[in-house]
Every structure is written in C-alpha cells, then in structure tokens.
Amino acid sequence: MEWGETIKKFPEANLLQSPEYGKMNEIIGEKVIIEDFGNLGRALMIVRNAKRGRYLEIPCGPLIDWKNKNLAKSATKKIADIAKSEKCVFVRIRPQLSATPENLKLLEELGFRKSPMHLAAEHTVMVDLTKSEDELLAGMRRQTRYEVRRAAKLGIKVISGNSEELFKEFHAEQVKTAHRQNFIPPSEKVLDAEREAFGGNIKIYVAETTEGEKIAYGLIIGSGEEADYYEAASTGLNRKLPGAYALLWQAIRDAKKAGYKRFNLWGIAPAGQPNHRYAGVTTFKTGFSDNIVEFVPAHDLVISKVKYLKNLVVENVRKKKRHL
C-alpha cells in the first residue's frame, strides 16, 4: 500500500510511519523494513541495535484495522517472524490506538506485554486545525490567550526556515536547553538526517525580540494529515518573554494554512505524575487545547525470554533515572 493510500485508509497515521522517517533512519545507518499487508495496511519497522539487545521497533504502528482480530493475529505473527529472522530479542510497538480497556486487552491476547519504556508521544495534546483561528483562540486557556496577545504587543516576531545554518543553531541551543532541563537531545547527525529526509516538510521556528535576540525554537514536521511540534529549545529570555507562545501559535496557524487537519504537541506528562520529565511543559501545552489524547502505551512482544530479561532490568533503571 502506497503512503498516499495509507493516509486515506488510516488518517491517524503520522510522520513515524512515513517514507521520510524510513529514509531518515536509513541515512543514519539503521535497517528499515516495510511490511505491506496488501490493502489491509502496512508497517514501517526499524531494527535497533541496542547494547541491551537488538530489537524491532514499530513507532505509531502497525497501521491495520485492529478491530479485525484475525488480521491482528496474522500481522502479529508476520512481525514476529521478521523479528526472528533479524535475530531480535523483542518487538516494540506503539499503535495509534486509544488507551481503552478493550484495546489493552487485545494487545495482551495477542501476546504483547507493557513495555518499561515509552515510544513516541503516548500522552499528548491535539489541536483541531479544522476550526477557525477565532475558534482556536477561544479554545485556549485564558492565560495562554493572554500570553499570545502579549507577545504580539511586545513585537515578538517568529521566523522559520530549514537551512543548514538554522539547524546547526537549533542544535547548539537545544544542547544548552537539555543541560538545564536534564534530557537527552537528538544528535546533530539525526537532525541533519531529518532535514535531508523530510525536505520542505520540516522547519525550524524561531521567536525573536524586536532587537533580534533569540527567545525560543521549535522543530515542526508535517506528514499526512498531521503536523508535529517535534522538538524544542529555549534561551534564558523565554522565562521573561512569551516567545514560546508566539512561536507555537504561528506554527499552528501555518499548519492550518498548509492544509493539515491536526497539530500534535508531542508529549505531556500522564495525569497524576508531577515528577514526570514532561511535567514542566504540560501546563504550557494544555493551554492551547483541552483535547488530551492518550494512546495505548508501548508494548513488547518477547522473542527471546532470557535476553529480554537483561533488557528489562536496564530499561527499568533508566526509566527511574530519567523520571519517565
């Protein structure tokens, strides 16, 4: 099934199942496998060579009709066979399925177990771009709407582009941001590969003062019906000025004009987890929309039980350290 046909059949599909994402992974040296289930769906899979164990990753997929249990069973078997042929310890998936008891039970019946680590944005905020700009503003939290308007009054401007120089600038600032906020940023190699693979569908947004001082950065990627606020960075000025608000509002407006149906703010903390790594940005993101989406968490299909146990120990320790 071609990507254009896939989007029509599975409008929930996003960049992590796109041909561009596959190309990006190939550029950085990963093996990409695309399994076509005919007119019933597809799965983009990446073979990850981790020290803790080689595994097969299917982010935001596979794209199939999960209500068709026979198809789900046959797709799971096919994926398991591929994982075995690639000498993988396990398969990790995070389908575009709502976190309902029925969907969680289905994955369990198929032989999956909940993963110790997350994959893609399991809890997120979706902005409905089919609404008018006035409706989008009205749907914001009052404080968020105030900050968006304050940014305009202060003359904060937002520029965007995808030049090599701008990507290098973004990477340098994100390294500083990561040091302050204790997260691991993507490498410059990965950012360069994303830029090459996604071409005109990836942009860096920058919020600046009237004097040209940088306040905030955002990496926006569009694919299918969705645009994503995929990465971010900020300078010390962002604590004083509403640069991030101006940036995100401009990115949302641009995505709407480009014809995308939804804008994914890409990751918030689960409810009731104040120490989660994303807790700090959750209030900011949820101010733009109250449409909180919870997908099923990442699940693993174990291929080698003994080797998987080693992976389980390593990832549980890592999860605790990273406050995930």
C-alpha positions, 0 to 999 in steps of 0.5 A: 500500500502506497503512503498516499493510500495509507493516509486515506485508509488510516488518517491517524497515521503520522510522520513515524510511519512515513517514507521520510522517517524510513529514509531518515533512519536509513541515512543514519545507518539503521535497517528499515523494513516495510511490511505491506499487508496488501490493502489491509495496511502496512508497517514501517519497522526499524531494527535497533541495535541496542547494547541491551539487545537488538530489537524491532521497533514499530513507532505509531504502528502497525497501521491495520484495522485492529478491530479485525482480530484475525488480521491482528493475529496474522500481522502479529505473527508476520512481525514476529517472524521478521523479528526472528529472522533479524535475530531480535530479542523483542518487538516494540510497538506503539499503535495509534490506538486509544488507551481503552480497556478493550484495546489493552486487552487485545494487545495482551491476547495477542501476546504483547506485554507493557513495555518499561519504556515509552515510544513516541508521544503516548500522552499528548495534546491535539489541536483541531486545525479544522476550526477557525483561528477565532475558534482556536483562540477561544479554545485556549486557556485564558492565560495562554490567550493572554500570553499570545496577545502579549507577545504580539504587543511586545513585537515578538516576531517568529521566523522559520526556515530549514537551512543548514545554518538554522539547524546547526543553531537549533542544535547548539541551543537545544544542547544548552536547553537539555543541560538545564532541563536534564534530557537527552537531545537528538544528535546533530547527525539525526537532525541533519538526517531529518532535514535531508529526509523530510525536505520542505516538510520540516522547519525550524521556528524561531521567536525573536525580540524586536532587537533580534535576540533569540527567545525560543525554537521549535522543530515542526514536521508535517506528514499526512494529515498531521503536523508535529511540534517535534522538538524544542529549545529555549534561551534564558529570555523565554522565562521573561518573554512569551516567545514560546507562545508566539512561536507555537501559535504561528506554527499552528496557524501555518499548519492550518494554512498548509492544509493539515487537519491536526497539530500534535504537541508531542508529549505531556506528562500522564495525569497524576505524575508531577515528577514526570520529565514532561511535567514542566511543559504540560501546563504550557501545552494544555493551554492551547487545547483541552483535547488530551489524547492518550494512546495505548502505551508501548508494548513488547512482544518477547522473542527471546525470554532470557535476553529480554530479561537483561533488557528489562532490568536496564530499561527499568533503571533508566526509566527511574533515572530519567523520571519517565 
